[in-house]
């Protein structure tokens, strides 16, 4: 999901309908200062705080922050009493002039987590709040908060996914495909597991767990810090994909296991082992019926709990594990004819062990239930219709659940629900409409950090007491945007599609303008917030109306609304975009429906390409970034959730493949620009090459822009700038 550049000069409604003059070559144009600044500041987000953590005593808030024109993050501490901030540790102090080095495994893991920052990208805080753990360049460093002393831990190289033990005396991590621990009293490293290989890793989440399930870890401490649960992921039967830097073929390639629909997945099992090493006890469940290990939770008050799914994700079981034997007992089963949604924050066990919180959509929408310890239903805690989107924290002492969301999917706020009560919106001082989330809540619930933005304010982190009293704000040093977007929101058509439109800031009422539809199709795009609309406003300022629509298939409405995409990846999202486009034009008469373009990235790129191939009567130009071209070539977990197994539903794969329409002889297509990173390990570059080749053989002209060495993310500032320039040039030429 990315965007565009340059200018259409509209003199009058008559000239707007005339054939546009040829676009000038990019080399002849002066570089737009906004686009360069937008790219170099990482969308004006560098310099803003991130990843706040509140210490148990509620006196200090830790956070990461970069400089305005840098991606390298530093560790800071905010003093709640005085409101002052001090720098605790910099990557430069640890690297001492050396370059930061990342292993292939760490690069891939960050890609899955959509992390583009460098330096300190994450950190861990001991449960007592006295020690901070940071990792950098494959090494671990311990920071004593009281003294500021920094100690490099004596580990081997290439540390991945480190975590404090619950008692704060040890750290577990993965190195060289095995799980290790280090005892902080002696600063000595010991292996916990042995025998891990590149094909049979210990303690790492497999590809689909990271990319599609939201499970980024593969090892977990027991609450008493005596045992470790870890995954063994066997990819020996999985297809291997190789990525070669096409600019440097002499360097060879990196090979990754990539499970395609209907083919072999990684075989994952869960073991339990003493932290001192020894014999592994393997967890026993029906892995043939439920091959996916989706979630693992081992919390104070509850047993080791695992959630396993069947291959088509229509059924899942929540199981309690006996660590000494590996035997499991069934807590509950969820079923859905289409698919069951995953939420990694659940189950959330109560500390007294009396039960757990559980997320379900069984009753038509997101709901949080209280379950007894045996899995039986006690009652509903957050009912469907409340707009639940994510659990923030559960405070055991007063049995209060905090969550973020709202019944209106374009907005989000922080809510709390006390045991047996109704949801209460917290008064944080942020004016509605807004998009607000809780970034952190202290263990006892007395202090909160909220992340919010409105249509006229960039994201900010407020520090609040639980009663809403404002304590302060985590300081930003970010460059501020040169303008404020002006976004209008609508609901259109009988379905009530949410829609937004951004006009040029110098637009004249009644003057027709070409339209660009910014699309994804399977995620919420229409929501309040300044940051995500900066580039959209700049695009509009070049002489366009930029519009977005949330049709069926998007979350945060009803379960049936989202599941309308089952077996219909292509037609349902695109038809809803067209219906909403035509309905919005009834409310915004400046929309020139004879000049409509469409653009998106990833699934949005797929939808854009499908629009160019099948509806050139509506869309006169399309830019498709990193599109999935044939769903037989995408990953198993996401694809089979929507389309089923290809052996059982071959027709679904055929009608949702772009190749089906590209190869149709004699059928015209809209002007199409394909953009793709050559090192993409999510939607591989060969997707776009397959589409380009099919169009070429069918005699259908199109344009192709490869981004050399880039992945599914495009963090390079210059590439970002040039990409948008090229895209907007394409739209100006054809619209």
N, C-alpha and C positions, 0 to 999 in steps of 0.2 A: 504494500500500500504506500506508494510514494506519489510524486507529483510532477510540475512543468516549468516555459519562458517567452518573451518579448512583446510586441504591441500591435493592436488593431486600432486605427484611428477612425472613429465613427463621426462623420460630419453631420449626418442627418439620417432620418429614417429611410430616405431614398438611397443614399450611398450604402446604407447597411444591406440593402437588397441587391446591390450591384455586385458584379464579380470582383473579388478582392485582387489587388495588384500582386505580382509575384513577390514572395518573401525574400528579403535580402539575405545573403549568406551570413552565417553566424560570425564569420571572421570580420565582417564589415561593421559589426555592431559594437557599441560600447558596452562593456560588462555592467550589468545592473548591480548597483551597490547593495541592494537588499538581498539579492540572491546569494552574493558572496558572503555577506554577513550572516545570513541564515544558515549557510552551510558551515562556516568556520566556527560558529557558536553552537553547533549541534542543535539547531532549531531553537536557539535562544534558551537552551536548557543547561548548558555548561555554566557552572557557577551557582546553581541552585542546590540546596541541600538534598540528600538522599539517604535512604536506609537508616532512619532514626531508631535508636534503642534507648529505652529508659532504664536507668539503674534501679535495683530493687528498693533503695532508700528514697527514690523519687527526687534526688537532689541534682542529678546530672542526666543530660541527654546526649548521647553520642551520635554522630552522623558523619557522612562522607560528603566531600564537596571538591570540585575542580575549580580551576581558574576560568574566566569567561571564554577564553579561546583555546582551551585545553581539554583533553579527554582523560587526563591523569588525575585520579582522585586521591585526596588526603584525608586523614582522620582528625576530626574535631570533637570538642566537648563544650556543651552549652550549660552554664551554671544557672539552675532554676531560680535560686535566691537573688542573684545579682543581675541576671540577664546578659552576662558577658560570655564571650566565646573565646576559646584558646585552641591553638593547633597542637595536637598531641603527637602526631607522627607523619612524616612524609615518605613517599617512596624513594625520593632522592637520597634521604638519609640512610636508607638500607642498601640501595644499589651502589652508592659511592662511585657514581660515574659510569657504571655498567648499564647495558641495555637490558630492559625487561625481556625475559625469554618465556615463551609459552609452549608447552608440548602440544602435539597434534591432538591428543585426547582432551586437553584443557581448552584448546581453541574450539573443538567440536562441541564441548559441553557449554561453553559460553554462547555459541551460536544457537543452541537449543533454548537457552535461557534468555535470548535476545539481549545479551549484554555487549555493548560496544565500547564501554569505558575501559580505561587501563588503570595501572596503579592498584590501589585497594578497591576491589570491586565488591567485596563482602568482608564480613568479620564476624567473630563469635564472642559472646560475653558469658563469662562463667555465671553460674546460678546465683552466687553470692555477690556478683557485680564487681569483684576485686581485680579480675584479670581480663584482658582483652587478647584475643587471638587474631592475628592477621596473616595472610599468606601473600607472597609476592615472588614471582619468577620461580615457582615451584618449591619455595622454601617457607618455613614457618617461623613466626616471631611472636613472643609473648611479652605483653606490656603490663607491668604492675601499675595500677592506677594510683596507688598511694604515693609512690616514689617517682613514677615516670620511667623506671628502669626498663630497658628493652633487651631481651635475651633471644638470640637465635637458637632455635631448637636443633639438636643434633640428629637430624633425620637424613635419610638418603634423598636424592633429587627427585623432582617430579611429583610433588604432593598434590593430591586431588581430594576435594570435599572433606576438609578437616572439621571435627566437632569436639567440644568439651564433653567429658563425662558428666553425668548429673552431679557428682560430688566435686567437680572442678579440679580433680587431681590428675587426670589423664586426658589425652587427646587421641582420638581414633581418626584414621585417614586411609586413603588408598594410595599405594605406590607400587608401580610395576605389576598391576593386575592382582595384587593381594592387599588385604586389610592389615594395617599395622597400628600399634599404639605407642605412645611415648609417655613415660612416667615423669611428671614434672618435678618431683622431688629429686630425682637422680639425673634427669635429662638424658635418659637412655631409651633407645628405640628397640622394640621387640615385634616380631611378626605375630599376628594372630592367626591368619590363614596361611596356607602354603599351597603351591602347585598351580597358582593362577597363570593363565597364558592369554595371548591376544585373542584366541578363539574361545577361551573359557575363563572369563574374568570373575574375580571375587570382589564384591562390594561396590560395583558400579551399576548404575541404572542403564538398561539397554536403550537403543535408539527410540523405539516407539514409546517407552515409558517417559522419556524426556520430552520428546516432540509432541506427543498426543495425550498422554495421561496426566501430565503435570507432576510426575514423580521424578525428581532430579537426583535422589540419593539411592544408594544400594546397601547402606549399613546403618544400624540403629543400636544405641545403648539400651540396656535394661535399666529400669529406674534405680536399682541398687548398684549399678556400675560394675557388676560382676560378669555379665554376659554381653555378647554382641550377636545380634541377628544380622545376617548378610545374604545377599543374593549371589547365586552362581548363575551366570548368564552364558549359555553355550550357543555360540553362533556358527558352529562348524557346518551346519546344514543350511545356513542362510546364504543367499546370493551375495556376491562381493562386487561392489561398484568401485571403480578407480577414477580419481580426479587427478588430471595432469595439468600443470600450469602451461597453457599453450604457448606462452611467451618464452618459456624455458623448458623445453622437452628434455633437455639433458639432465634435469634434476629428478626425473622419474615421477612417480605418482604416489598418492596416498590412497589406500584401499580401505573401504568401510563396508561392514555388513548392512545390507538394505533389504528388508523384507517387503516384497510386493504382494498385492492381493492374490489370494488363493495359493500362495507358495509358502515355503517354510518360514516360520518365525523363529526367533531365539527361544531356546528351551530354558526356562527360568525356574529355579527352585530356591527355597529359602532355608538357610541353615542357622543353627544356634550353637555358639561355641564359647567356652570360657575366655575371658580376656587374656588369660595367661597361655592360651593355646590349648591344643588337645583335640579330642574327638568331636566332630560335628554331629549334632542331632538334626536330621532333616525333617522339616515340617511336612506332615502327611495330609494332603487333600486330593480330591479327584482332579488331577491336572489334565487328564484327557478331556473331561467335560468342561473344565474351567482352566484353560491354559494361561490366561493373563493374570499375573500378579500385579494388581492395580495399585493397591495402597497397603502400607504397613504402618501401624501405630503401636508404640510401646510407651504408655504414659503412667504416671503415678496414679494409683487407684484402680487401674485396669489391667487386664491380661495383655500379653502380646496378641494383637488383633490384626487380621489380614482380610483384605477384600479381593476376591478372585472373580474373574469374568469369563463367560464363554466366548468363543471366537467371534461370534456375530454381535456380541455386546447387548443381547436382548435379555440376559439373565446374569445375575451376580449373587455371590454368597459372602456374607460377613461371618468370619470364623474366629473363635477364641482358641489360642494355642497353649498347650501345656509344654513349657520349655524342656522339661526333663525327658519327655518321651516324643515330642513332636506331634502328638495326637491333637486333633481339632474337634471342637463341638460347634454346631451351627447356632448362630445367634439370630440371623434373619436372612431372607431371600428377597431380592427385588427383581421384578420382571416388567418388561415393556415390549410391546409388539414391534416398535421401531428401534429404539435403543435406550439404554439406561445412562444417564449423565453421571460423570465422576466429579466429586468434590473432595480434594485432598485434605481439607481441614477436618473431615469426619471419618470415623467416629471421634467424638470428643468426650473422653471419660471424665466423670465427676471424681474428685479426689477421694471422696469417701467410699468409692467403689460401688455405690448403690445403683449406678446406671450410666448411660451415655447419651449424648446428643447425636442425632442422625438426620441427614438430609435426604429428602425424597421428593419426587414429582408425581407420586402415585395418585394424588388427588387433583391433578390438572395444572399444577404450578409449583414453584419452589416452596418447600415447607421444611421446618425444623421440628423434629419430634424429640420427646424425651422417652428413652427406652429403659426398661429395667435391666438389671445386670444379666438376666438370662435372655435378653433380646426382645421380650414381649413389650408391647406398646403401653406406655403409661399415659401419655397425652400429647397433644400438639402444643409446641412452644411458640413457634412463629407460623401462622397459618398462611395458606396460599392467598395471593392477592396483596400481601404486605410489601411485595417488591424485594424480597430477600435476594442478595447477590453474592455476599461473601461474609463468612464469620470473621470477626475481628478478634474477639477474646471472650472467654467465659470466666467470670469472677466467682470462685466457689464460695467465698465467705458470705456474700449476700445473694448468691444464685442469680446473677445478672448476666444476660447475654447481650453482647454488643455486635451489631452487624451494620453493613452499609448497603444502600440500595434505595429504591423508591418505586412505587407503582408506575410512575411515569419513566420509561426507559431513557428519556433524554436528560434526566436529572439523577442525582445521587446525593444522599445525606447519611449522617451517622445516626443510628437508632439504638435504643436499648430496650430490653424486655426483662422485667423482673419476674421471678417465678410466679406463674399464674396470671400475669398481667397482660396488658395490651402494649404494642410497640409505642414508644415515646421518642419523638424526634428531639435530638439534643440541640439546644440553643447555643450555637457556636459563633454567632455574630456574622455569619456569611450570608449575604443577601441572596434570596432566590430570584431567578432560577440559577442553580449552581451544580457543579459536579464535585462532590466532597466525599472523601474516604478517610477512615482512620488509619494513619500510618503506624501508630504505636499506642498501646495502652499499657500502663504499668501493671505489675503482677497483682497489686492490691486494688487497682482500679481508681486510684486517686488522681492520676495525672494522665493526660491524653496529648497526643500530637496528631493534628488533623492536616490532611493535604487537600487543598481546595482550589478551584479556579472558577471564575465566572466568565461571561462573555466579554468582559472588559478588564479582567485581571488575570495575570499569569499565575501559575501554580505557586502556592505559598504554604509554609508549614507553621501553623499556629500551635502554641503551647497553652493548654487549658486545664483547669481543675475539673473534677467530675461534675460540678454544679454549673459549668459553663463559664466560670470566671477566667478571664484572659490573663495569662502569666507573661507571655511574650511571644516572640516569633524567631524561629531559627533563621539566622541572617543569610541573605543571598548576596552574591557579588556578581550576578549574571548581568550581561548586557541587556538592556531593555529594548523591545521592538520599537521601530520608528513610527508605528501606527497601531490603531486598535481596529480589529475586524468588526464589521457590521453584519451580523447574521440574523436572518428572519426564520422563524420556525412555524410550521404548519402541520395540520393533519388533513390528509386528502383521500379522496375516493371513498367508496362505501366501506372498504376494509379498514379505513383509518390509518393509512400508512403515515408514519412520521417522516417529515420532509424538512429540508432547510435550503435556503438560497442565499448566496452572497452576491451582491451587485458591485460594480465598479463604484468607487467612492465619488466619482464625478458623474455618475449615471444621471441621465435626464428622464424624467417620467414619460412613459409612452413610447420611448425610442426602442425599437426592436434590437435585440442583441443575440449573437450565437450563444449556445448553451454547451457546457461541459458537465457530464454526469460523472461524479467521482464515486466509484462503486467498490464494494467488497462482495456483498451478497449473502454472507453467512455470519456476519458479525455486526454489532451495533455501530453505525456510522454517524447517526444524527444525535448529537448530544451537546450540551452547553459547555463551553470552555474556550478560552482565548488561544491557548497554545496550539491546539490542533487546527485552528482556522487561520493562522498567520499566512501560511503559504497559499491557502485557498483564496484569501483576500487579495494577495498580490497577483494571483492568476486572474481573478476577476477584474482587477484594475487594468489589465492589458486589453480589456474590451469584451469580456465574457460574463455570462451569468453562470456561476458554479453551483450545482445543485447536488444534493445527496438524498437518498431514500432508504428506509429500512422496511423491506418487504417480508413476506413469509420466509421462514428459515433462519431469521435472526433471533437471538435469545432475548430474554427479559420481557417476553410477553407470555402467552400461555404455552403449555407443553405441546398442544396440537399445532399451534402457530409455528413453532420451531421445527416440528417433525413433518411439516408439509413437504420438506425437501426429500423425504425418503424415496429413493429410486429416481428422483427428479432433480439432479444437481444443476442442470442447465436451464430447463424451461421455466421452472417455478420462479427462481430469482430474476431471470431476465424479463419474463412476462410482467412481474410485479413492478420492475423498474419502469417498464413502458407505460403500464397503467398509471403509476404514480406521476410519471413525467407529464402525461397528457392531462391528468387531473390538476396538477400544480399550475399548468399553463392557463387554466381557467381563472386562477387567482392571481397570477403574475403575467399580465398580458404582454410584458416586454420580452417574454421567452419566444424566440424565433424557432419553431419546431421544424423548419426546413433546414436548419443548420445546427445539428446536435452531434456532439462528440461524446465519447465515453472513455474513461481511463480507470485502471486499477492495477493492483500488484498482487501476486500470488493467486488466491481464489478470485480476487478482483480482476487480475489479469486474465484468468480463465473466462470470467463472465464477459469481459470486454472483447476478447477474441471471439467468443461465441456470438456476441452481438454483431460484430463485423461480418461473420460468416453467414449468419442466418437472417439478420434484419437490417440490411443496408437501406431499406426503405425508411427506417427511423433514424439510424445512426450513420452519419456521413463521414465519420472518421473514428478510429479507435486506436488507443495505445495500450498494449498488453504487456505488463511487466511480470517476468518470471511465471508465466502461466503453466498450470498443469494441463497438458495436451491430451494425454490418454491416461485414464485412471488406472489402467492395468500397470502403469509405470510409477504410480505413487505408492506411499507406504500402506501397509495392510490395515493397521488399526483404524485410521481415519476413514479410509475408503470403504472398508467393509461395513463400518458403522452406518453409512448412508446408502450404499449400493448392494450390500450383501456380498456373498461369495461369488466370484465370477463363474464358477462351475454351476452354480444354482440360478444365477440371474445374468446370463450373457447378454440379454437384450438391454439391460440397464447400462452395462458398460459400453455397448455399441452406441446407443442413442445419446450418451453423455460424453462421448469422445469427440474432440474437435476434428480429429482425422476423418471421421464419418462425413463431415460437411465440407472439409477442405478438398476432399477428393471427388466431390460431385462435379461432373463435367458441365460446363456451360453456365453454371450458376454464379452470378456476379457477387463480389464481396465489396464491402466498404474499404476505403484506404486504411491500411493496417500497418502500424509500427510495432515490432516485437523488440523487447529489451530484456536481457538476461545476463546475470553474472556467470562467467565461465567456471567458477569454482563453487557454485551453489551445491551444497550437499543435502538440501531439503527437497527442493524441486530442481532436479538435475538439469544442466544445460541442454542435454540431449532432447528434452521435451520441446524446446523452441526449435531446435534443429530439425526434429521430425516434422513439425508443423510447417516450417519454412520449406523443407524438401517436398512435402506433399503439395503445397501451394505452387511451388515451382513446376512440378510435373503436371499440375492441372492448368498451367498457364495463367495463374492468378498473381499479378504483381503485388508486392508488399515490400516493406523495408525491415531491415534487421540491424539492431545495435547491440553488439556483444560488449559486456563490461569486463575487461580482462582482469582475471584474478579475484573478482568480487564474488561474495557469497550471496545468500538470500537477503541479508542486510546490506546496505550500502553506506558504510560509515565514513568513507573517504570524502572530505569536503569538496575537493576539486571535481571528483567524479559526480558527486551529488549536484553540484552547480551545473556542470555540462549536461548531465542527464536531463535536468529540468529545462534547460535552454533548448535542447533538441526536441523534447516533447512539445513544448509550447510552440516552437517553430513549426512543427508538424500540424498542430491544430490551426494555427494562423493560415497556413497554406491551404488547408482543405475546408475550413469553415468560413 
